[in-house]
Amino acid sequence: MTRSRCCRRTKWRSAEPEQKLQDAVKYAREEANTWAVSDQEVGERLFRYLLA
């Protein structure tokens, strides 16, 4: 079975955006991991309010 040119062309064109997306996700994760954050116990406060 042979694939049509349309499918083959789409397959090759989609490889570049997929790589760009992977690179963007990797960069975003690295940036997010460098931020210092403090723990917040919002859920605990909310449940205390609701169940009080």
N, C-alpha and C positions, 0 to 999 in steps of 0.2 A: 504494500500500500504506500502511495506517495502522498505527501502533504502538498497542499496548494501553496502557491507563492505568498498568498495573503497571510496564511498562518505562519509561515517561516519568517516573513518580514516582521510580523508583529512580535514573534519570539525574540528576534535579535534586537529590536528597538526597545523592548521592555527590560533588557538586561542592564542598560545604563541607568535608568531611573531607579531600579531596585538597588543598585550599588549606592546611588546617591542617598536613598532612604536609609540604608544600613549605616552609611557613614554619618548621617545626621543623627540617627538614634544613638550611635556610639558616642558622638560628641556631646549630645544632650545628657546622657548618663554620666559621662565624665565630669561635666560641669555641675550637675546636680550633686554628685558625690563630694565635691569640694566645699559645698556650703555647710556652715555650722548651724545647727538647729537646736532648739530647746524642746524638751518633751512637754506636751500639753495634754492635760487630762480632761478634754472637753467632754468626752463620752461619759466619764464618771460624774461630772457635774450635772450633765443633762439627765442622767438616770436618777440621781439623787433628787433632782427637782421634780421629775415626773412621778417618782414612787413615794414622795414625801406626803 
